[in-house]
Amino acid sequence: MYLEHLSLTDFRSYAQVDLPLQPGITILLGSNGLGKTNLVEAVGYLSTLGSHRVSSDAPLLRFGTERAIVRARLVRGLQAVSVEVEINAGRANRARINRANPVRARDVLGICRTVLFAPEDLGLVKGDPSNRRRFLDELLVTLLPRHVATRSDYERVLKQRNALLKSAKSRMYSRSSEVESLSSTLDVWDQHMAVAGARLLSARLELLDRLRPHLATAYAQLTDGSKALAAHYRSTLDGALTDDGLSESGGIPAAAEVPVEGIEELTGRYVQAFAAARRREMERGLSLVGPHRDELELMLGQAPARGYASHGETWSVALALRLAAYYVLLEDGAQDNNGPILILDDVFAELDVHRRDRLAAIVASAEQVLVTAAVEADVPGGLKGAHIRVIPGGIEADNG
């Protein structure tokens, strides 16, 4: 699959811009601040309905406007599809597929598949566990869009349960009848959250099984092979974890994992875990058990990559995560020409020459690669393709 045309209206710095593209490699060149990243950010938004730079949609709207529109024409084999997403201020976003009647924005998920590399990816290794959970969940939704409901159902139940626990915290020492009533209500929400959590955890574990061999391969491709990269899923079913991924006793827990079990078995384990944590959760006023506090631990050799990897190794681990995601999506889309678009946003400027060349050699054969760079010298010589110059407010072909 490749992106044939991108059109933006009131998105970030662009009042209006049209970007024609072709298969192969396209290099977007321009000084920092002119809008190169805005263009590829819009492509990534079509894939995940989120930005790799900000956590909300508000900054995506051009200042002073009430909506932004991202339109794209994608080609998959002999078929083409048009997708439009309308990003609105203060109301729900909408979408259109092939100019049909408006649908929910989430209905376009899975049509445009992308894997985006960016300097922010260092946070996948150095940042807190939420970065790694988001990586898994975004890949999960790209691969299997039905899991957007899995995520949203869990987040909805978690929000309701946290509100109840917060109320319980303030009333723990009230009359026994009030405490009993709260406890009974919590029993009901425990069951809801156990089911929703089991579905999300099961989906993550199945995805990780698919990701692991590609992760090891990608890291070996990027390095001299002296260390191996592995990923372990640490669940709060095996003991409470802090927001920083540590055990609540303060240390780094062993890398034991919850096995891939059926939904019913995982649901039962969550119900038991919630019961065991009930007192602590009521004292804290929040949910201490569930996929929202799990950790994807990245092991480089015998040590955790976070905190032990050098700067260069950290970059290699981050790149390997993105490449592994690319390989999973490429494998999944092989039968229907639905391989992902690769986006490399100002990545090469951050890498040493060896990692630049190795990454360039790996991605050069992809059906479509979009590269942004401030100067052409940042782009490895092995990446040859069309050049587009980004200028204030728009673009122009680079004939140089």
Secondary structure as the mmCIF struct_conf table of DSSP 4:
data_model
#
loop_
_struct_conf.conf_type_id
_struct_conf.id
_struct_conf.beg_label_comp_id
_struct_conf.beg_label_asym_id
_struct_conf.beg_label_seq_id
_struct_conf.end_label_comp_id
_struct_conf.end_label_asym_id
_struct_conf.end_label_seq_id
STRN STRN1 TYR A 2 PHE A 11
TURN_TY1_P TURN_TY1_P1 ARG A 12 SER A 13
STRN STRN2 TYR A 14 PRO A 20
BEND BEND1 PRO A 23 PRO A 23
STRN STRN3 GLY A 24 LEU A 29
TURN_TY1_P TURN_TY1_P2 ASN A 32 GLY A 33
BEND BEND2 LEU A 34 GLY A 35
HELX_RH_AL_P HELX_RH_AL_P1 LYS A 36 THR A 48
BEND BEND3 LEU A 49 GLY A 50
BEND BEND4 HIS A 52 ARG A 53
BEND BEND5 SER A 55 ASP A 57
HELX_RH_3T_P HELX_RH_3T_P1 ALA A 58 LEU A 60
STRN STRN4 LEU A 61 LEU A 61
HELX_LH_PP_P HELX_LH_PP_P1 ARG A 62 ARG A 62
TURN_TY1_P TURN_TY1_P3 PHE A 63 GLY A 64
BEND BEND6 GLU A 66 GLU A 66
STRN STRN5 ARG A 67 ARG A 76
TURN_TY1_P TURN_TY1_P4 GLY A 77 LEU A 78
STRN STRN6 GLN A 79 ASN A 88
BEND BEND7 ALA A 89 ARG A 91
STRN STRN7 ARG A 94 ILE A 97
TURN_TY1_P TURN_TY1_P5 ASN A 98 ARG A 99
BEND BEND8 ASN A 101 ASN A 101
STRN STRN8 VAL A 103 ARG A 104
HELX_RH_3T_P HELX_RH_3T_P2 ALA A 105 VAL A 108
TURN_TY1_P TURN_TY1_P6 LEU A 109 ILE A 111
BEND BEND9 CYS A 112 CYS A 112
STRN STRN9 THR A 114 PHE A 117
HELX_RH_3T_P HELX_RH_3T_P3 PRO A 119 LEU A 122
HELX_RH_AL_P HELX_RH_AL_P2 GLY A 123 LYS A 126
BEND BEND10 GLY A 127 GLY A 127
HELX_RH_AL_P HELX_RH_AL_P3 PRO A 129 LEU A 143
TURN_TY1_P TURN_TY1_P7 PRO A 145 ARG A 146
HELX_RH_AL_P HELX_RH_AL_P4 HIS A 147 SER A 170
TURN_TY1_P TURN_TY1_P8 ARG A 171 TYR A 173
BEND BEND11 SER A 174 SER A 174
HELX_RH_AL_P HELX_RH_AL_P5 SER A 176 LEU A 222
BEND BEND12 THR A 223 THR A 223
BEND BEND13 GLY A 225 LYS A 227
STRN STRN10 LEU A 229 ARG A 234
HELX_RH_3T_P HELX_RH_3T_P4 THR A 236 ASP A 238
BEND BEND14 GLY A 239 GLY A 239
STRN STRN11 LEU A 241 LEU A 241
TURN_TY1_P TURN_TY1_P9 ASP A 243 ASP A 244
BEND BEND15 GLY A 245 GLY A 245
STRN STRN12 SER A 247 SER A 247
TURN_TY1_P TURN_TY1_P10 GLU A 248 SER A 249
BEND BEND16 GLY A 250 GLY A 251
HELX_RH_AL_P HELX_RH_AL_P6 ILE A 263 ARG A 284
TURN_TY1_P TURN_TY1_P11 GLY A 285 GLY A 285
BEND BEND17 LEU A 286 LEU A 286
BEND BEND18 VAL A 289 GLY A 290
HELX_RH_3T_P HELX_RH_3T_P5 PRO A 291 ARG A 293
STRN STRN13 GLU A 295 LEU A 300
TURN_TY1_P TURN_TY1_P12 GLY A 301 GLN A 302
STRN STRN14 ALA A 303 PRO A 304
HELX_RH_AL_P HELX_RH_AL_P7 ALA A 305 TYR A 308
BEND BEND19 ALA A 309 ALA A 309
HELX_RH_AL_P HELX_RH_AL_P8 HIS A 311 ASP A 332
TURN_TY1_P TURN_TY1_P13 GLY A 333 GLY A 333
HELX_RH_3T_P HELX_RH_3T_P6 ALA A 334 ASP A 336
TURN_TY1_P TURN_TY1_P14 ASN A 337 ASN A 337
HELX_LH_PP_P HELX_LH_PP_P2 GLY A 339 PRO A 340
STRN STRN15 ILE A 341 ASP A 345
BEND BEND20 ASP A 346 ASP A 346
HELX_RH_3T_P HELX_RH_3T_P7 PHE A 348 GLU A 350
BEND BEND21 LEU A 351 LEU A 351
HELX_RH_AL_P HELX_RH_AL_P9 VAL A 353 VAL A 363
TURN_TY1_P TURN_TY1_P15 ALA A 364 SER A 365
BEND BEND22 ALA A 366 GLU A 367
STRN STRN16 GLN A 368 ALA A 373
BEND BEND23 ALA A 374 VAL A 375
HELX_RH_3T_P HELX_RH_3T_P8 GLU A 376 ASP A 378
BEND BEND24 VAL A 379 VAL A 379
TURN_TY1_P TURN_TY1_P16 GLY A 381 GLY A 382
STRN STRN17 ALA A 386 ILE A 391
TURN_TY1_P TURN_TY1_P17 PRO A 392 GLY A 393
STRN STRN18 GLY A 394 ALA A 397
#
